[in-house]
Amino acid sequence: MVARHCIIKGRVQGVGFRYFTLRSAEQHEIEGWVKNLPGGDVEMYATGDDDAMAGFMSEIEKGPSLAIVEHIEVRKMEPEPCSGFSIER
């Protein structure tokens, strides 16, 4: 199991990015959460097995069709227990 804490920068709010992330997490069996930040970025915590995380992060780097992902700050973390993947408000 691996875990990542990410800040996604670019045009990532108002383009369905959180819902895209939720669907991708469910497809890759990733657990964690995603939320919008006040400054226009998106914050995400994700945990899962190594192969699943690689596929998931590859999709997050692209984002949905209307998004423009300019940069992702990624911090490796110790996995914390999660139940599913959620969109936080």
N, C-alpha and C positions, 0 to 999 in steps of 0.2 A: 504494500500500500504506500502511496505517495500523496502528498498534499501540496497545493499551490494557493497562494494568496495573490491576487492580481488586481492592478488598477489599469483599466483599458481606457486609452485616450484617443480622441478623434471625434468624428460625428457618430456617436454611439447612443445618444438619447433621442427619442422621438422617431426611431427607425425600426422598432421591434427587436432591439438587441437582447433585452432580458428574456423575451419569449423564445427567441432563437437559441439562446444559451440553455434555457430550460429544456427545450426539445432535444438539443444535442446531448445534454447531460443524461437525459433519460435513455437515449439511444446507446450511449457508451457506458451506461450503468455507473455514472459518476454521482456522488452525493455532495451536498453543500448548499450554497446560496449565491444569489446575485442581487445587486441593488444599484439604483442610481445615486450618484453623489451630487451635492448642491452645485458644484462647479462645472458640471457637464460631463464628468467622467463616469465610468461604471466600475464598481468594486465587486470582486467575486472571490469566493473560497470554494475550492473543489478538492475532493479526495476520491481516490480510486486506484485500481491497479495500474502498473506502469504502462502497459500497452494501451489500455483504455484512455489513460490520461494523454498519451501522445496523440491519439486520434482526435480526442476532444479539443486539445489545445490547438491543433492544426485547423480545426473548424472555427474556433474562436478568433484566431488570427485573421481570418477572412471576414467573418461576421455575415449578417444578412445582406441582401443585395443593395439596400439603400444606405448601409453603414459605410463609413470610411475609418478603418482602424489604422491610426497613425503610429501608435506605440503601445506596448504592453509592458508594464513594470511587473515582473514575476519574482515572488519570494518563495523559496522552498520552505516548507514547514513540516512539523511532525503532524501526522494525521490525528484528527480529533473525531470522536464519534458523531455521525450525522444520521439522520433518517430521511432518505430521499433527497431531492433537490427542490429548492423553493425560491420564489421571487420575494424579496423582502422590501418593505415600504419604508 
